[in-house]
Amino acid sequence: MEDFVSAVARGAHAAADQPKEAAEALEVSGESNPETSPAAMRAQVRATVGMLSGSGQVDPAHLQRLIDWMYENGMIEQDLAAEALLPSS
C-alpha cells in the first residue's frame, strides 16, 4: 500500500508540474473517455490538477470540491460526502 500511495503522490506531483503533459499522457494511454475531446481533456486536467496532493495526504475540503465538481458536471450520479470516503483517523 505504501508503494501505491507513493506512486500516486509522484504522479500527482508530476501532473501539477506539467498539466499539459499529464493531459497528453491520458490521451495516449487509452484511459480517457473517447467522447471527450482533447481540449475538454486539457480543461479537465486544469480544473482538477490543483486538487491533487503531492504528499499523498488527502485534504477533505479539496476532495469535497472535486466531488462537487464531478457531480455538478454529471461525471458521478451521487453527491457524496468526502468524509464518508476517507478512513477515520
C-alpha positions as CSV (number, residue, x, y, z in Angstrom):
1,M,0.0,0.0,0.0
2,E,2.9,2.4,0.8
3,D,4.3,1.8,-2.7
4,F,0.9,2.6,-4.2
5,V,0.4,5.8,-2.2
6,S,4.0,6.8,-3.1
7,A,3.3,6.3,-6.8
8,V,0.1,8.3,-6.6
9,A,1.9,11.1,-4.9
10,R,4.6,11.1,-7.5
11,G,2.0,11.1,-10.3
12,A,0.1,13.9,-8.7
13,H,3.2,16.0,-8.3
14,A,4.2,15.4,-11.9
15,A,0.7,16.3,-13.1
16,A,0.7,19.5,-11.1
17,D,4.1,20.5,-12.5
18,Q,3.2,19.6,-16.1
19,P,-0.6,19.6,-16.6
20,K,-0.3,19.7,-20.5
21,E,1.9,16.6,-20.5
22,A,-0.5,14.9,-18.0
23,A,-3.4,15.5,-20.3
24,E,-1.4,14.2,-23.3
25,A,-0.4,11.1,-21.3
26,L,-4.1,10.4,-20.5
27,E,-5.0,10.8,-24.2
28,V,-2.4,8.3,-25.4
29,S,-3.0,5.8,-22.5
30,G,-6.4,4.8,-23.6
31,E,-7.8,5.7,-20.2
32,S,-9.5,8.8,-21.5
33,N,-13.2,8.9,-22.5
34,P,-13.4,8.6,-26.3
35,E,-16.3,11.1,-26.3
36,T,-14.1,13.7,-24.6
37,S,-12.2,16.0,-27.0
38,P,-8.5,16.8,-26.4
39,A,-9.5,20.4,-25.5
40,A,-12.0,19.1,-22.9
41,M,-9.4,16.7,-21.5
42,R,-7.0,19.5,-21.0
43,A,-9.7,21.6,-19.4
44,Q,-10.5,18.7,-17.0
45,V,-6.8,18.4,-16.1
46,R,-6.5,22.1,-15.4
47,A,-9.7,22.0,-13.3
48,T,-8.5,19.1,-11.1
49,V,-4.7,19.3,-11.0
50,G,-4.7,21.9,-8.2
51,M,-6.7,19.5,-6.1
52,L,-4.1,16.7,-6.3
53,S,-1.9,16.0,-3.3
54,G,1.8,15.9,-3.8
55,S,2.2,14.4,-0.3
56,G,-0.2,11.5,-0.7
57,Q,-2.4,13.0,2.0
58,V,-6.0,13.8,1.1
59,D,-7.4,17.2,2.2
60,P,-11.1,16.6,2.9
61,A,-12.0,20.1,1.7
62,H,-10.2,19.6,-1.6
63,L,-11.8,16.2,-2.1
64,Q,-15.2,17.7,-1.4
65,R,-14.7,20.3,-4.1
66,L,-13.6,17.6,-6.5
67,I,-16.7,15.5,-5.7
68,D,-19.0,18.5,-6.0
69,W,-17.4,19.5,-9.3
70,M,-17.8,15.9,-10.7
71,Y,-21.4,15.7,-9.5
72,E,-22.3,19.1,-11.0
73,N,-20.8,18.1,-14.3
74,G,-22.6,14.8,-14.5
75,M,-19.4,12.7,-14.0
76,I,-20.9,10.9,-11.0
77,E,-24.5,10.2,-10.2
78,Q,-24.4,10.6,-6.5
79,D,-23.5,13.6,-4.5
80,L,-21.1,12.1,-1.9
81,A,-19.7,13.4,1.4
82,A,-15.8,13.4,1.3
83,E,-15.7,12.3,5.0
84,A,-17.6,9.1,4.0
85,L,-14.8,8.2,1.6
86,L,-11.9,8.8,3.9
87,P,-10.6,6.4,6.6
88,S,-11.3,7.7,10.1
89,S,-8.1,8.8,11.9
